[in-house]
Amino acid sequence: MFVDLENTPWVWRLRWSDDDGQQLHIHTHTGLPQKASAIRAALLDEEGCLYLQLPAGLGVVHSQDMVDAAAAMEAGVIPEPEEVARADLPQRFGFRRTVSALK
C-alpha cells in the first residue's frame, strides 16, 4: 500500500531532559528510539519546520516538540540548521511525497 506524505517519511518526537544530564531523547512516530549522537544534519525550511537527518532517514520534528529542539540546539546537541527549501527535500533525500510521483 502506498500513501501520500504530508511532509517527510519520518516524524521525530523529541524530549529534552535536564534531569539526566542534558539528554535529547528521539523517537520515530512509530516509537522506535533514535540516537541523538547520530544526527547527521539539521535543516530549517521557509515555513519554520525543523528537519533532522538520522541514519533512518530524513524526518520533520513534531511541532509540539520545538521547545525541546530549541533547548537541544542551545546545548549544541542539534547542530545549527541549514536553510533549505521544502520543495527540494524529496529530490535531495530520495523520497516522494505523493503516489502519483511514482508513475
Contacts in CASP RR format, 6 or more apart in sequence:
PFRMAT RR
TARGET T0000
AUTHOR 0000-0000-0000
METHOD contacts of the structure
MODEL  1
MFVDLENTPWVWRLRWSDDDGQQLHIHTHTGLPQKASAIRAALLDEEGCL
YLQLPAGLGVVHSQDMVDAAAAMEAGVIPEPEEVARADLPQRFGFRRTVS
ALK
2 99 0 8 1.000
2 102 0 8 1.000
3 99 0 8 1.000
4 97 0 8 1.000
4 98 0 8 1.000
4 99 0 8 1.000
5 95 0 8 1.000
5 96 0 8 1.000
5 97 0 8 1.000
5 98 0 8 1.000
6 97 0 8 1.000
7 49 0 8 1.000
7 59 0 8 1.000
7 60 0 8 1.000
7 86 0 8 1.000
7 97 0 8 1.000
8 51 0 8 1.000
8 58 0 8 1.000
8 59 0 8 1.000
8 60 0 8 1.000
8 89 0 8 1.000
8 93 0 8 1.000
8 95 0 8 1.000
9 57 0 8 1.000
9 58 0 8 1.000
9 59 0 8 1.000
9 95 0 8 1.000
10 28 0 8 1.000
10 29 0 8 1.000
10 54 0 8 1.000
10 56 0 8 1.000
10 57 0 8 1.000
10 58 0 8 1.000
10 59 0 8 1.000
10 60 0 8 1.000
11 28 0 8 1.000
11 29 0 8 1.000
11 59 0 8 1.000
11 60 0 8 1.000
11 61 0 8 1.000
11 62 0 8 1.000
12 26 0 8 1.000
12 27 0 8 1.000
12 28 0 8 1.000
12 29 0 8 1.000
12 34 0 8 1.000
12 52 0 8 1.000
12 54 0 8 1.000
12 59 0 8 1.000
12 60 0 8 1.000
12 61 0 8 1.000
12 62 0 8 1.000
12 65 0 8 1.000
13 26 0 8 1.000
13 27 0 8 1.000
13 28 0 8 1.000
13 29 0 8 1.000
13 31 0 8 1.000
13 62 0 8 1.000
13 65 0 8 1.000
14 24 0 8 1.000
14 25 0 8 1.000
14 26 0 8 1.000
14 61 0 8 1.000
14 62 0 8 1.000
14 65 0 8 1.000
14 68 0 8 1.000
14 69 0 8 1.000
14 72 0 8 1.000
15 24 0 8 1.000
15 25 0 8 1.000
15 65 0 8 1.000
15 68 0 8 1.000
16 22 0 8 1.000
16 23 0 8 1.000
16 24 0 8 1.000
16 25 0 8 1.000
16 67 0 8 1.000
16 68 0 8 1.000
16 69 0 8 1.000
16 71 0 8 1.000
16 72 0 8 1.000
17 23 0 8 1.000
17 24 0 8 1.000
17 25 0 8 1.000
22 75 0 8 1.000
22 77 0 8 1.000
23 36 0 8 1.000
24 36 0 8 1.000
24 68 0 8 1.000
24 72 0 8 1.000
24 77 0 8 1.000
24 78 0 8 1.000
25 33 0 8 1.000
25 36 0 8 1.000
26 33 0 8 1.000
26 34 0 8 1.000
26 35 0 8 1.000
26 36 0 8 1.000
26 52 0 8 1.000
26 54 0 8 1.000
27 33 0 8 1.000
27 34 0 8 1.000
28 34 0 8 1.000
28 56 0 8 1.000
29 62 0 8 1.000
32 56 0 8 1.000
34 54 0 8 1.000
34 55 0 8 1.000
34 56 0 8 1.000
35 54 0 8 1.000
36 72 0 8 1.000
36 77 0 8 1.000
36 78 0 8 1.000
38 54 0 8 1.000
38 55 0 8 1.000
39 52 0 8 1.000
39 53 0 8 1.000
39 54 0 8 1.000
39 77 0 8 1.000
39 78 0 8 1.000
39 79 0 8 1.000
40 53 0 8 1.000
40 54 0 8 1.000
40 55 0 8 1.000
41 52 0 8 1.000
41 53 0 8 1.000
41 79 0 8 1.000
41 82 0 8 1.000
42 50 0 8 1.000
42 51 0 8 1.000
42 52 0 8 1.000
42 53 0 8 1.000
42 73 0 8 1.000
42 78 0 8 1.000
42 79 0 8 1.000
42 80 0 8 1.000
42 81 0 8 1.000
42 82 0 8 1.000
43 50 0 8 1.000
43 51 0 8 1.000
43 52 0 8 1.000
43 53 0 8 1.000
43 81 0 8 1.000
43 82 0 8 1.000
43 83 0 8 1.000
43 84 0 8 1.000
43 89 0 8 1.000
44 50 0 8 1.000
44 51 0 8 1.000
44 81 0 8 1.000
44 82 0 8 1.000
44 83 0 8 1.000
44 84 0 8 1.000
45 51 0 8 1.000
45 83 0 8 1.000
45 84 0 8 1.000
45 85 0 8 1.000
45 86 0 8 1.000
45 89 0 8 1.000
46 85 0 8 1.000
46 86 0 8 1.000
47 86 0 8 1.000
49 60 0 8 1.000
49 61 0 8 1.000
49 86 0 8 1.000
50 60 0 8 1.000
50 61 0 8 1.000
50 66 0 8 1.000
50 69 0 8 1.000
50 81 0 8 1.000
51 58 0 8 1.000
51 59 0 8 1.000
51 60 0 8 1.000
51 61 0 8 1.000
51 81 0 8 1.000
51 84 0 8 1.000
51 89 0 8 1.000
52 58 0 8 1.000
52 59 0 8 1.000
52 61 0 8 1.000
52 78 0 8 1.000
53 59 0 8 1.000
53 93 0 8 1.000
57 93 0 8 1.000
58 89 0 8 1.000
58 93 0 8 1.000
58 95 0 8 1.000
61 69 0 8 1.000
69 78 0 8 1.000
72 78 0 8 1.000
73 79 0 8 1.000
73 80 0 8 1.000
73 81 0 8 1.000
84 92 0 8 1.000
89 95 0 8 1.000
90 96 0 8 1.000
90 97 0 8 1.000
90 101 0 8 1.000
96 102 0 8 1.000
END
